Amino acid sequence: MKKSIIYLLLLQVSLFFAACEDYLDKKESALLTSDQVFKDPINFQKFVDDIYTYYHYWPGDWACQSFGGLGRIAYSSFEGASDLAEASRAVAGTNASFNLGNWSPSAYGAQVELLWPWTGSYAAIRRCNVVLEKADSVPGLSSGQISGYKSEALFARAFFYFELIKRYGGVPYITKSLKETDDMDLPREPYDTCVAKIVRDLDAALPNLPQLKAQANVDFGRPTVGAALALKAKVLLYAASPLNTEPYDINIGARDTSLYYFEKPNTPDEIHQKWVDAAKAAYEVIKLEDQGLCGLADSAHYRNIIYQTNSVDAKQNEILFSRVDGSFKFSGGKALMGWVGFSDVGASKGYGGSAGTYPTQNLIDMYEMEDGTIPITGYNADGSPIINPASGYKEESMWNNRDPRLKLTVLCNQDQWQDRPVQIWFYKNNPTISGSEMKDAQDYTTTGYLCKKMWPEDLRQGGVASVTMNWIWFRYTDVLLWYAEAMDQAFGPNVDGLGNGKTASWALNRVRNRMNPKNSHKRDLVTDDKDFFLERLMNERAIEFVYEEQRWWDVIRYKKGNDIFNKPVYGVRIYSPTTSPTPSTTFEVTRRKIENRVFYDYMHKYPIPYAEIEKSPKLKQNPGW
């Protein structure tokens, strides 16, 4: 084999990414010859392990912000792009571009979400392709090691292709490591073709992946059977969703249609079969629960899904696949893991932090009452809520008697936190006087709420505690709700269409009632209305996965961006009658508009980066861009 210095830059040569340096260029494996990498089993394992870097960072990300959460967008969660949260304008980055509707194929101000997923995914995919090509020829590897490495690469290739198609639609699908002499002017492949190839990779990986409980602790974070089955179910669910099955009617005006890429819509029969396939795929994961290999975290351990006291506890039944981020400490307003940092999405200046993303009133309104009654049924033209009188909901006590997940997710005024009440108020008679968490200034909440879900209480100013926080890609709750959605779309809420005794209602109500250990049917949703069921299921997904960056994609894949993201987001102003309020003080709570959001129809699919279009005549743009 010809010896040559294997810099990551050379390993990433293809049509799809410009020459750029990232921190991997400084890793040991980037300074080795090809013989040293591919003729040494230890170095080859390091080469395989470098794939996992791409679950964390994109090349070109100057701050090495995490891909998929925990501060991946300029110290704020991507949830701020949705209606559920508002990102601090000082550090909003991509969120600001998305909120204002000024993102473009040039990705100005929004590279983290529009450009780097393209370049980063293809960089990861090429590394996967190299592993698949070289594994058999590495001396000293056992057959089990070879099959294991190949399975990891197949899973990762499927994972990153899914990250591409959920953003851009069908893409060029490359399954070999391209060389400089290869034809790199490649066309996009249809979305359904990409899905079929992703599923093929996952099916090929499955026989050589371990079950989670059989996986050694040192291998936690590598894919398992449950992870592969979950990814397959999610891929098929997205493939069945309206964005990827119905006509994509975007007005391009007088522009040349040959410049754009148009997907062929599915027939009604094809759409039905897609939902059936998605339900079957989700059920394959549900069968693992019957074997004791996964399950729902109970109410006592619900908070521990996101963070744990140690790395061993992170390996739990609820989590099917997560990124290993490690132990975090509170320092200077940021939770730090080594040299990688993210701003606490919860801690405002009053708690010594610099919170980046705040829950909106839009999110608060989505929580049902404790018994499952819907408190708000709509909104008037001025944005005021239409209150269901049977719910017992009152604006002045809006946080009381709600779904218990509200107070596990959001910090409201006067909630007890870190040994004192949260102070999010202005003094009624002199608004220049306010509580410690409420000022009209940077790093204070703009909405009247703080994020509790991603802020472990042990992480506090001056503290030395550390907490394990791993970003979760798939958890079992997700699978149950995928199953509920697919079954509802294919058969309706209460039809046992697969003949396994498990209906859409069965799956949804398991999630709705997990916080009620003494009454497993307290919050059952009982309906035969397919559309109403889907509405409540999407509401359930919004509150269950807030800050896990699912809301944007759920809205996008149903082509509801105009209905949901093209509207204002709201917060509250809270006024105290005294400068020293207590939890028994009666506060005046007033809704207020935070921002008018902007969203256009063509934004349901991201633009192919302009630089890539310029390099490849065969690469067509999505309509509207």
Secondary structure, DSSP 8 states (H G I E B T S, - for coil): ----B--HHHHT-STT------GGGGSGGGGSBHHHHHT-HHHHHHHHHGGGGGGT--TT-TT---TTSSSTBTTB-GGGGSTTEEE-GGG-THHHHHHHT---TT-TT-HHHHTHHHHHHHHHHHHHHHHHHHGGG-TT--HHHHHHHHHHHHHHHHHHHHHHHHHHSS-----S---TTS--------HHHHHHHHHHHHHHHGGG---GGGS-GGGTTS--HHHHHHHHHHHHHHHHSGGGTS------TTS-GGGB-------HHHHHHHHHHHHHHHHHHHHHHHTTS-----GGGGGGGTEESSTTTTS-TTEEEEE---EEEEETTEEEETTEEEE-SS--GGGT----EEE-HHHHHH--BTTS--SEEEE-TTS-EEE-GGGT--GGGTTTTB-THHHHHEE-TT-EETTEE----EETT-TTSB-TT--SSTTS-SSS-EE-TTS-TT--TT---EEEE-EEEEEHHHHHHHHHHHHHHHH-TT--TTSSS--HHHHHHHHHTTT-TT-TTTT------HHHHHHHHHHHHHHHSTTTT-HHHHHHHTT-HHHHTSSEEEEEEEEESSSS--TTS--EEEEEEEEE----GGGGS----HHHHHH-TT--B-TT-
